[in-house]
Amino acid sequence: MFEFGLKDIVDITLVAVILYYIYRLMRESRSLNVFIGIMIFILLWLFVSQILEMKLLGSIMDKLVSVGVIGLIILFQEDIRKFLFNLGTRQRIRSFINLFSQNKEGQKQRDKSAIMPIVMSCLSMSKRKVGALIVIERTMPLDDIVATGSVLDANINQLLIENIFFKNSPLHDGAMVIAGKRIKAAGCILPVSHSLDIPKELGLRHRAALGISQESDCLTIVVSEETGSISIAHKGELSLRLSAEKLESILTQEED
């Protein structure tokens, strides 16, 4: 008689958690169809080898599974690196510490003091139709992106942001990187997304914002030079035509 105990519950729960994180990894890297295909193959493999007990076909599929694991590691090495990095991210530790923090109000005030200059500068540039591209680093370092531009390491200041993106500024065409409540660099080069799902009316800035958001967990703000609209790219998705209030809300939520 089959006995179902606490160990089995823990076993099933752990497998479910692992599958969920693999699903998230594949979804964010736009490889969801690959994940579905792998799951179908695993179920078919278990059905053939464990239920039907077909020894020859089962042994062939066993070999395919052992070789396939190595192939998947090579194919998705960048996504696996990102996944393992996220497991040890400082954001999870910080969130746990914040649960017991006695100065939450003061923390939110400090966060808002860094956010408001960004929001106000975006609003000002939006009204004047000045194009801008601002990348806000979160848990994944953007040192490789910072290296492509001019390092500033300056305080976040509304006038400084607007001056950098002024049309006659030598740095206005590139992206600004903000990390650790400071402007790290400007004039940076971002990877461009080649997704066919991007609306044709959106320009290179939006494609660059989407491209970096597919490779890291950063937030990227875009101010359109043609329409003045404000957009945000995060986790490979674009949120278009944001108000100043909505932009502030998104940035505040990400800081908490």
Secondary structure as UniProt FT lines:
FT   HELIX           6..28
FT   TURN            29..30
FT   HELIX           32..46
FT   HELIX           47..51
FT   HELIX           55..75
FT   HELIX           77..87
FT   HELIX           90..99
FT   HELIX           104..128
FT   STRAND          132..136
FT   HELIX           143..146
FT   TURN            147..148
FT   STRAND          150..155
FT   HELIX           158..164
FT   TURN            167..168
FT   TURN            170..173
FT   STRAND          175..179
FT   TURN            180..181
FT   STRAND          182..188
FT   TURN            196..197
FT   TURN            200..201
FT   HELIX           204..215
FT   STRAND          219..223
FT   TURN            225..227
FT   STRAND          230..234
FT   TURN            235..236
FT   STRAND          237..242
FT   HELIX           244..255
//
